[in-house]
Amino acid sequence: MDLALIFRSLSGILRRAAAAAAASVALGSAGAAPFAYVPNEGSASISVIDTATDRVTATFPTGAKPRGVAVSADGRRLFVSEQAAGAVVAYDTASGREMGRVAVGASPEAIYLSPDGRRLTVAVEEDDTVAIVDAASLSVVRRIRTRGKNPEHAVWSPDGRWIYASAEEADAVDIIDAERGELVKSLTVGRRPRGIGFLPDGSRAYVAAEAAGVVAVIDTARQEVVARIPAGLRSNGVTVSLDGRRVFVSSGGKGTVQSIDPATNTIVHESPVGERPWNMALTPDGRKLYVACGRSATVAVVDTATGEKRGEVVVGKLPWGVAIR
């Protein structure tokens, strides 16, 4: 028996195991502290931020123009819409390796995981459709044609019953019955609607209308617009606090995040964050809001209690959004 050969083999195994462990620590595994995943559209990569330290712990490559991003319910997979490929690609969060992909159509945008963690919605802009993807098998189970053109976001209601899709060129939100896969109503909200956020009880939805500079408030039971809140120039991303007491809206033209009190539907605070703030995500404890600032190539970290920026993290070029497990 060649002892030298055995020794070299064992050494190789140990080196590979150590490398795998290091990658797991750097990228974030299912059992790790919360990580924020940021798709960098301009540099074709994902930046991984440790939310405990607000530092980038790893960066891994993607296909061209990654945009929408969502984390699986178990935290083991990252779903990314890649515009150039017209696909949703699943990556292993522990290694950054591709695990599979599914074609969804031309120019996929935002991705959202259903409340039960079983399905994904993908707004497919140039096909004017919302694709529903089975998260386990990574297969398209339904395609729903929107009434409006160029859908960018297709967001689940908290109970999973409805999907609200913002259609840029229709100035409207399409309301889709998620179980039947049917469009039931379209509501005019303002020019170029973008981000959508629901209150935790699902009673209202807030929609940023970018070109109108307003946030439309939808009564979801009546399926009617009940208010329009004057907001910042080029309002786009919307995220709601976990307790429902604040609605955060990014203003791309002003470089700020505004805090809306849903009890009065008024803006109660505004904080500078960076150039062209876009889509956002909250930590699981609701204490920090991470804002992708495209032209700054940073992610701003906002204290949700005060609404003030508490720091920023340098990422890749043109960060488009943020997903946090």
N, C-alpha and C positions, 0 to 999 in steps of 0.2 A: 504494500500500500504506500502511495506517495504522500507522505505527511505534508510536504511543502504544498502540493496541490490542494489537499484538504484545507490547509491553513489559508491559502489564497481564496478558496471558495467561501469559507466562513467569513473572511474579512470583507469580501464583496457583499455578502448578505447583510452583514452588520452595517456597512456603509449605506446600502440602499435603504435599510430600515431607518437609519438615522436621518437620511435625507427626506424620507416620507414623513417622519415625525416632525422635522423642522418645517416642511411645507404645510403640514396640518396646523402647527402653531401659528405660522405666519399668515395663512389665508383664513383660518377660522373654521373650526369644525362645529358639528351640531351641538356639542356640549360646552362650547367656549362662551365667553362673555359676548354681549351683542357686538356685531360687526356691521358697519355700513358699507354697502357696495355701490360704487359710483361708475356708471358708464361714461367713458370719455369719447365723445363722438369724433373729435378731431384727431385723436391719437390711437384710436382703435384698441382700447384697453379698458380693463376694470381696475379701479383703485379700491383697495380694501382698507378701511379705517377701523381701528380699534376704538370704540366709543368710550372706553375707560380712560384712555390716554390722549385721544384725539390726534393720533399719529397714523400715517400710512404704514401698514405692516407688510404689504405685498402689492404687486401690480402684475396682472396677467393679460396676455393678448387675446383679442377677439377678432371677429371679422370686421369689415369696413362699416363704419357709421353705426355703432351700437347706440340704442336709444332707451326704449323701455326696459325696465328691470323689475324683477320680483323674486322673492326667496320662497322656496317650498316650505310647507308647514313644518317639516322635520328639520329644516335648516341645512339639509345636505346638498340641495341643488339650487343653482341660481339660473333663472330664466332671463334671457336677454333677446330683445328684438334687434335683428341686424338688418338695417335698411337695404344695403347693397345686395344681400343674398335673398331678401324677401322671406326671411325665416325667423323662427324662434329657436334659439340654441340653448341647450341645458349644459351648464358647467358644474363640475364637482367643486363645492366650496372648500373642500379640504386640500385640493391639489391644483385647481384651476384648469383641469383637463376637460375637454369636451366630452359629454356623455351621450349626446344625441341631438337631433334637430328635426324640425318639421317645417315644410313650406307653408306659408300662410297667405301670401299675396304680395302685391307691389307696395313697398314703402310702409312696413309695419311701424307703429308708433308705441304708445304706452301699453303696458301689460299690467293686469291686476289679478291677484289670486282671489278666488271665491272665499266667502267666510268659512266654508267647510274644508277648504284646502284641496278640493278635488279637481277644480277646473280653473282655467285661465281665460280672461278675455284679452283679445288683441285688437286694437283699432288699426285697421288696414286702410291707410289713407287713400292711396290712388285707386284702390278697388271699390271704395265706398262700401265697405263691409266691416262687420265685427265678427271675428273668428272666435269660436269657443273651443278651447283645446283641453283635452284630458291630460291632467298634470302627470299622472302615473305612466301612461303609455306614450305620451307626447304625440298625440294624434288629433287632428281636427275632427270634432264631432258635429259641428254645425257652423254654417256661415249665414249671417243675417245681413241682408242689404239694408243700409241706412237710407232714410229719406233725404237727409242732407249730404252734401259732398264734403270730402276730406275729413273724416272722423279722426280725432287725435287721442281722445281719452274715452274709455268705456268702463265705467266704474260700477261695482256691485253695491247694491243697498246693503245695510248691515244684516238684514235677515236673508239675503241671497235671493230674494224674490224678483228684484228688478235690476236692470242694467241701464244706466244713464250714459248715453254717448253724445259727446260734443262734436258738432259738425261745423267746421270752420267757415265753409263757404255758404252755409244755409242760415247762419246766425241763430242756430237753434240747437236744442237738446232733444234727441230722440229717446223715448222711453220704451224699453224692450221688456216683455215678459220673459224672464229667464227660463222658466220651465217649458213654456211652449215655443220659445225661440221666435216670438212674433213682435213686431213693432206695433205698439198700440196707440202712441200719441207723439206729436212733435210740439215743442214749446219754443216760441221765439224768446230769446234771452238778451240778445245784443250782438254787435258785430264781432266776429271771430271768437267764439267761445273756446275756452281752453280747459283748464283744470276744474275738477268737480270734487266736492267733499260733502259727506253726509254727517249730520249730527249723530251721536252714538245711538240714539233711540230711533233713528231713521225718519223722524218727523219732517225734517227739512233738508234740502240739498242746496249748496252754495256753488255757483258757477261763475268763474271769472271770464268776462267778455273782454278780450284783449284790446281790440280796436275801439270799443266803446268806453273803456276805462271805468267799467262798473262791475259789481258782483251781483248777479241775479239770485234771488232767494225763491226757492220752489217749495210750496207746501205739497209734500209727497202724497198725502191722503187725497187731496183735491186735484193733484197733478196740474197745478196752476202757479204761475209766477205771482208772488204776493208782495215783493219789494225789489227795488234796485238800489244798491248802495254805491254812491260815487266813490271810486277807488283810484289807485295810482295809475300813471301812464303805463300802458301795455301790461295790464294785470294778467297773470297767467296761472301760476301754480296755486293750488288750494290744499290745505291740510287742516284737519280739525283736532283740537286737543282731546285727550282721552276722556276728560270729564265733561266735554261739550260746552265749556264756558268760554272758549276762544276759537275763532276761525282765523287761520293765518293765510295771508294772500301775498304772493310775491309780485312786485312791480318791476317788470323788466326795464321800463324806461326811466324809472327813478332810482333803481338800484336799492330798493328797500323791501322789507317785509312789514306788512300792516297787520294789526291785530283787531279783529272785529268782535264786539260783544254781541252774541246772538240774541240776548234778552232785549236789546234795543236796536239791533241792526245798525250800529254806528261804529266807526273806527275810533278806538280808544288809545292806540299807540302805533308809532311807526319808527322803525330802526334801520339805518343804513347797513347793508350787508356785503355788497360787491357789485360788479358790473353784470348786467343781464341775469339777475336771479331767475331761476326757472322752477324746476320741480323739487319737492321736499319730502322729508320723512321724519317721523318721531322715534325716539328711543322707546323701548317697551315700558319704561317707568313714566314716560310722558314729560320728563324734565328738560330734554334737549331736542331742538329742532335742527335738522341738517338741511342746508339750502345749497343746491348746486348753482354756482355763479359762473355762467358760461364764459363770458369774456374776461373774467378775472383768473380763470383756471384754478378756482378754489372752491371749497365747500365751507360756507359760513356755519358756525355753531351758535345757535340762539338759545338763550335761557328762556324757557316758556313762562316762567313765573313773572319775569320782568319785561319780556319782549325784547331785551337788549342782546346784541351780538356779544359773545364772550370769547370768541377766537375764530380762527380760520385754518383750514388745512389745505395745503397745496396739492393738487391732483394733476390729471392730464389735461390735454387741450379740449376745450368746449365740453365740460361736464354737463350732461343732459338731465340727470335726475339722481335719486338716491333710493335705495331699498335697505331696510333694516329688518333682521329676523326678530 
